[in-house]
């Protein structure tokens, strides 16, 4: 696409899609509730701290936040390393294929794989997603010198990652009172999102010092640690009966 339209053409097309999105959302009519919730007199900063306190005191929320934050740190690094993977295999075309594999894999995991495992409890399906992601991430190290084998395995890791992403929000909702959910979700995504750019910065500095396969291996090790933490956690058993 860059070769056909140029970088400027791609940027213009990207801007147009944002305009279309704004116009589309502008057509949505939302009926305001008749009874507005009573405004709290608590200072904003104190309200923000409530979410942090709930996450720190709830073992399941703490485990979810920790694992998601560190996972996002590695994904920040993957944003850097996927460019190097493309260069390793031969250029920008390979980089584009790997990027599409990650997007398609996440979509398949969040739709087709989720639907096929929908009858399972959240706990079992989430563990399957973590285990699958671990296995496929280790396999990327083994297939590193064969592009199409690597690409298929790379796709597989994102399929299982997409599955785990489906269950994060329901697990949080099941662990938090409805009136505190907004504060907890805000703090959860703040803590999780901030590690993504930090990972990009850190691994951009380490990219020339870290072997590509070593990065994938460390990613797989962390996925394995996350799987074990959830599998052994007693607090995670609270969602045994939760189904979507």
C-alpha positions in Angstrom: 0.0 0.0 0.0 2.8 2.4 0.8 4.4 1.5 -2.5 1.2 2.3 -4.4 -0.1 5.3 -2.5 3.1 6.7 -0.9 3.4 7.6 2.8 1.5 10.8 2.4 -1.4 9.0 0.7 -1.6 6.5 3.6 -1.6 9.3 6.2 -4.4 11.1 4.3 -6.4 7.9 4.1 -5.9 7.4 7.8 -7.1 11.0 8.6 -10.2 10.4 6.4 -11.1 7.3 8.4 -11.0 9.3 11.6 -13.3 12.0 10.1 -15.7 9.2 9.0 -15.6 7.8 12.5 -16.3 11.1 14.1 -19.3 11.7 11.8 -20.6 8.2 12.4 -20.5 8.5 16.2 -22.0 11.9 16.0 -25.2 10.3 14.6 -25.6 8.1 17.7 -28.4 9.4 19.8 -28.0 8.8 23.5 -31.0 9.4 25.9 -29.8 10.9 29.1 -31.2 9.2 32.3 -34.0 11.0 34.0 -32.4 10.6 37.4 -28.9 11.9 37.5 -26.6 10.3 40.2 -25.9 12.6 43.1 -22.6 14.3 42.8 -19.9 13.4 45.4 -18.2 15.9 47.4 -14.9 14.0 47.5 -12.0 15.6 45.8 -11.1 14.0 42.4 -7.7 12.8 43.6 -9.3 10.9 46.5 -11.8 9.3 44.1 -8.9 8.1 41.9 -7.1 6.7 45.0 -10.2 4.6 45.7 -9.6 2.5 42.6 -5.9 1.9 43.5 -6.9 0.8 47.0 -9.5 -1.7 45.7 -7.0 -3.2 43.2 -4.2 -3.4 45.9 -6.5 -5.1 48.4 -8.1 -7.6 46.0 -5.7 -10.4 45.1 -7.4 -11.3 41.9 -7.4 -7.7 40.7 -3.8 -7.2 41.8 -2.8 -10.3 39.8 -4.7 -9.3 36.7 -3.2 -5.8 36.9 0.4 -7.0 37.4 0.2 -9.6 34.7 -1.4 -7.3 32.2 1.0 -4.4 33.0 4.1 -6.6 32.5 2.6 -8.2 29.4 2.0 -4.8 27.9 5.6 -3.9 28.7 6.7 -6.9 26.5 4.3 -5.9 23.8 5.8 -2.5 23.8 9.1 -4.2 23.1 7.4 -6.4 20.5 6.4 -3.2 18.6 10.2 -2.6 18.3 11.3 -6.1 17.6 8.7 -6.9 14.9 10.5 -4.4 12.7 13.7 -6.3 13.3 12.0 -9.6 12.6 10.9 -8.2 9.2 14.4 -7.0 8.5 15.8 -10.4 9.5 13.5 -12.2 7.1 14.1 -9.9 4.2 12.3 -6.5 4.4 9.2 -4.5 4.8 6.9 -7.1 3.1 7.7 -9.6 5.8 7.1 -6.9 8.5 3.7 -6.2 7.0 2.8 -9.9 7.0 3.7 -10.3 10.7 1.7 -7.2 11.6 -1.3 -8.6 9.8 -0.8 -11.9 11.5 -1.0 -10.3 14.9 -4.2 -8.4 14.0 -5.9 -11.4 12.4 -4.8 -13.7 15.2 -6.2 -11.3 17.9 -9.5 -11.1 16.0 -9.8 -14.9 15.5 -9.1 -15.4 19.2 -11.7 -12.9 20.3 -14.4 -14.3 18.0 -14.0 -17.9 16.7 -11.9 -19.4 19.5 -13.9 -17.7 22.2 -17.2 -19.0 20.7 -15.8 -22.5 20.6 -14.9 -22.4 24.2 -17.9 -20.4 25.4 -19.3 -23.3 27.4 -16.2 -23.5 29.6 -15.9 -21.4 32.7 -14.0 -18.1 32.5 -11.2 -19.6 34.7 -10.6 -22.6 32.4 -10.8 -20.6 29.2 -8.4 -18.0 30.5 -5.9 -20.6 31.5 -6.2 -22.2 28.1 -5.5 -18.8 26.5 -2.4 -18.3 28.7 -1.1 -21.8 28.1 -1.6 -21.6 24.4 0.1 -18.2 24.2 3.1 -19.6 26.2 3.5 -22.7 24.0 3.3 -20.7 20.7 5.7 -18.0 22.0 8.3 -20.6 22.7 7.7 -22.2 19.3 8.6 -18.8 17.7 12.1 -19.3 19.0 12.3 -22.8 17.4 10.9 -21.6 14.0 12.9 -18.4 13.8 14.8 -19.3 10.7 11.8 -20.4 8.6 9.6 -17.4 7.8 6.2 -19.1 7.1 6.6 -21.5 10.0 7.4 -18.5 12.2 4.5 -16.5 10.8 2.0 -19.3 11.5 3.3 -19.8 15.0 3.2 -16.0 15.5 -0.4 -16.0 14.4 -1.2 -18.8 16.9 0.2 -16.9 19.8 -2.0 -13.9 19.1 -5.1 -16.2 18.7 -4.7 -17.3 22.3 -3.8 -13.8 23.4 -7.1 -12.6 21.9 -8.9 -15.2 23.9 -7.4 -14.0 27.2 -8.4 -10.4 26.4 -12.1 -11.3 26.1 -12.2 -12.5 29.7 -10.3 -9.6 31.5 -13.2 -7.2 31.8 -15.8 -9.8 33.0 -13.3 -10.9 35.7 -13.0 -7.4 36.9 -16.7 -6.8 36.8 -17.3 -10.0 38.8 -14.8 -8.8 41.5 -15.9 -5.2 42.0 -19.1 -3.7 43.3 -21.1 -1.9 40.6 -20.7 1.5 42.2 -16.9 1.2 42.2 -16.5 -0.3 38.8 -15.7 2.9 37.0 -13.0 3.9 39.4 -11.4 0.5 39.3 -11.5 0.2 35.5 -10.0 3.7 35.1 -7.1 2.8 37.4 -6.7 -0.7 35.9 -6.3 0.6 32.3 -4.1 3.5 33.5 -1.6 1.1 35.1 -1.8 -1.3 32.2 -1.5 1.2 29.4 1.4 3.2 30.7 3.8 0.2 30.5 3.3 -0.1 26.7 5.3 3.0 25.8 7.8 2.3 28.5 8.4 -1.1 27.0 8.9 0.4 23.5 11.4 2.9 24.9 13.3 0.2 27.0 13.6 -2.4 24.2 14.4 0.3 21.6 17.5 0.9 23.7 18.1 -2.8 24.2 17.4 -3.9 20.6 21.0 -3.9 19.4 22.1 -5.6 22.6 19.3 -8.2 22.8 19.3 -11.2 20.5 15.9 -11.5 18.7 15.4 -15.0 19.8 16.3 -14.2 23.4 13.6 -11.6 23.5 11.0 -14.2 22.3 12.3 -16.7 24.8 11.9 -14.1 27.7 8.4 -13.3 26.4 7.6 -17.0 26.6 9.1 -17.3 30.1 6.9 -14.5 31.3 3.8 -16.0 29.7 4.6 -19.3 31.5 5.0 -17.4 34.8 1.6 -15.8 34.3 0.0 -19.1 33.6 1.4 -20.6 36.8 0.4 -17.6 38.9 -3.2 -17.9 37.8 -3.3 -21.7 37.9 -2.0 -21.7 41.5 -3.8 -18.7 42.7 -6.6 -19.4 45.2 -8.2 -16.0 44.5 -8.6 -17.0 40.8 -10.9 -19.8 41.9 -13.5 -17.2 42.7 -14.4 -17.1 39.0 -14.9 -20.8 38.7 -18.6 -20.5 38.2 -18.5 -17.4 36.0 -19.5 -18.0 32.4 -20.1 -15.7 29.4 
